[in-house]
Amino acid sequence: MIRLNEILDKVRGYSPDADLEVIKQAYVFSAMVHQGQVRLSGEPYLSHPLMVAFLLADLNMDVASVATGLLHDTVEDTLTTLDTIEETFGKEITLLVDGVTKISQMSFSTQEERQAENFRKMIIAMTKDIRIILIKLTDRLHNMRTIQFLKSEKREIIAQETLDIYAPLANRLGIGWMKDELEDLTFLVLKPEIYRELLKQVESKRDELKKYSREVMKIIEKELDKNNIKALLQNRIKHLYGIHNKMVVQKISFKEVFDIVAFRVIVKSIKDCYGALGIVHSLWKPVPGRFKDFIAMPKPNMYQSLHTTVIGPKGERIEIQIRTEKMHMISEKGIAAHWRYKESKGKIKQKDQESYDWLKRLYEWQQDVEDPREFIKTVKIDLFPEEVYVFTPKGDVKAFPVGATPIDFAYSVHTDIGNTCSGAKVNGKIVPLKYRLQNGDTVDIVTSKKQKPSKDWLRLVATPKAKQKIKHWFITEQRERSISLGRDILEKEFKKNGINFQKKQKSRHMNEAIEKLKAKNLNDLFSKVGSSKVLVTDVLEIFIPKEEIKDTIDIEAEKLKEVDKRKKLKKTSGVLVRGVDDIMVRYAKCCNPLPGDRIIGFISRGKGLTVHDINCSNLLDFSPERLLEVEWDTGFDEGVYTSKIMVSCENKKGVLGTIATTISEEDANITEVSVNVENDKAMCEFILEIKNLNHLKKVIKSVEKNKDIISVDRIN
Ligand code: MN
């Protein structure tokens, strides 16, 4: 059993000014409340918190963490309350104990769903203070080291959970040795036969490997010495689970695993790191693609090192890591070492901020994971309440602000995907574009060449990127429309005045017009005419004397001007108009279009935009350049629209009443009825208030069901 003094000595070693009283007090408290309890191993219970505290000291953690190591099971396993802890040890330690207790109280079942829920809770606890995770990790490490005393089913559950959650966490936090040890401990529990067999094989080769390692190290040492690079050389046999994984992934036998030993060169400076690398590469040929410079580009968990693989003296692969002493310390102690460096620079008060920064990096860590799905499942869900994480169909993970929709997703893939996004499948089911993405959703975007962005989308998206892309699309689209409208108008008016528009496009006069009317170029001039910023007469004046200009009032431009003055009506109007900003909208009385009908807009002087059914016969009389493409605003489909139906029925008493009742039962209002009786038949025309096309269809169907009804038709 570890003794208190060993812990205190360790803490003194890295933190000479630390207030050790807190740790002593925690020890006394823990010993008191755990008194009489024994572990399954038969040892006094206190041995466990002592070991956890010792491991935390080994990680150079702060006093509060070490004290919490001693206290971490008091609330969970004794009658001690958090209040008592707070009275005795203050707020900081209480929060840590509470955090660890909360994680411990979660039972992670192997069922996916439950796991996700529990991970969520765990992560919420984690986000408060990353020290909680480190304390929990050391707790788990000691429990795994003594797991043989547990019953076998319990062992497996804990081992699996360790492999799924805690070993990856140790890795993310940059504590490589802990990850390795946790993996090997779970390996022994979960696959004991394979573990023992592999161990036997490694053991049988151990002497050979040692001899080989010495040879390799000697060669490197000699060359480094020649070049005056002082270095500490290390070698280690890879952990069993790592070797096992390699065999499984690469489908090879133990004999085929050549790089069982990994070498490490620890030098004084970064310059020496690269010097040593050069020497290693001059000794043996590097394997292409295996060199990684984590000094120039540190891993998100602060890990720095040079990694290379070379073809060694016997044609075998050798893995070599080169790093400075400081980098080595960070790689061994992970985040804990990072803290201490910061603390020694007098930034203790930023600790909380730093732990938050660290948590933020969890977001980036998933990049190291082979199957991103795994990491997201175990760690990332709800890590940051303001973000959601979703999968692409290929299993990649994308992060979005909460409230993001499939449109955000589409634009994150590609601008064209966004612009043509017509729908989405989430987890295999079609969802509307306004669907809010949820954690863990798999999103598959459906595109259509006919689809274009709608102004409505601006309200639906949550990412600045999508918003900007949509706006950009509208600006471009609007400009293109203005250019083409302006060109058409000019061409027509030029023709009226006997000027050849085509020929004049590159003429001196046209250049003069461009300059005088402050346009950047010809297209810009067209655009200015199209958007009514410049009148056609202003352009014509440059080509022919003012008094000779034929009476051509710029009707279209006038219309568009009027349209511009009537902003803000759009939102109640129920349609979206392409290419033109907010505009006054009316519904044509001749055809009474309903949401669901295909429609088109017509600009008429002083009346703004009139929406017609696309099949309305009146459209044939309109000049095509006054027609504008419009569509129903699906976000505002709660309006009431006028619709006419003609019911032909038997002229019987009470029929009209029956029809009226049926209509009102379908939630439609009748505003007008006119009846025309011919012999034994009646033709009844109803003017109704209808929500949309489907509503009208339902009304018609219900009326038709009546036995006295001959036919029901929508009329325009
Ligand atoms: Mn414990």
Boltz pocket constraint, residues with backbone or C-beta under 6 A from the ligand:
constraints:
  - pocket:
      binder: B
      contacts: [[A, 48], [A, 72], [A, 73], [A, 139]]
      max_distance: 6.0
